[in-house]
């Protein structure tokens, strides 16, 4: 899976009847529809219910309960922490079980402590903050373009980071380290030297 620009999502929703249209059907009716047996449908349902019970053992997944103003304030703190490499502020914004991944790279971190350790180790190579994070939007979610100058004096495109929230904290950060995404989302590969980017985040679903 890769991030997809919000602007390209408009008008492509499939309005045809989906799985929800057969809710309430008996196992035998579903079996006829699927050209299967009633026993096979019952086994599939049993496995599905067991999987859901396991994954939701701590309750249903939380979605952002933030107002627009609260989300903007949280994101402003988040961007400021990245751009000033403020480890304490960055750590305070993370959910206890936060996750961070960087596909297609194999690095994957879980937990506030592990992610903070990674951030502290990479945040300030050479003694200067190496990040700029202008806002964008992808997959119907809040996202940032990630520019760095780790290997150059220029601000070069590095990745697209998509965020997920758990109430007033950040629960998941997925950074897609794919240079081609700059063109897909209409972003420059190198920021102009005079470009003083505003870091005020924009809600990805606004």
Secondary structure, 3 states (H helix, E strand, C coil): CCCCEHHHCCCCCCCCCCHHHHCCCCHHHHHHHCCCCHHHHHHHHHHHHHHHHHHCCCCCCCCCCCCHHHHHHHHHHHHHHHHHCCHHHHHHCEEEEEEEECCCCCCEEECHHHHHHHHHHHCCHHHCCCEECCEEEECCEEEEEEEECCCCCCCEEEEEEEEEEECCEEEEEEEECCCCHHHHCCCCCECCCCCCCCCCCCCCCC
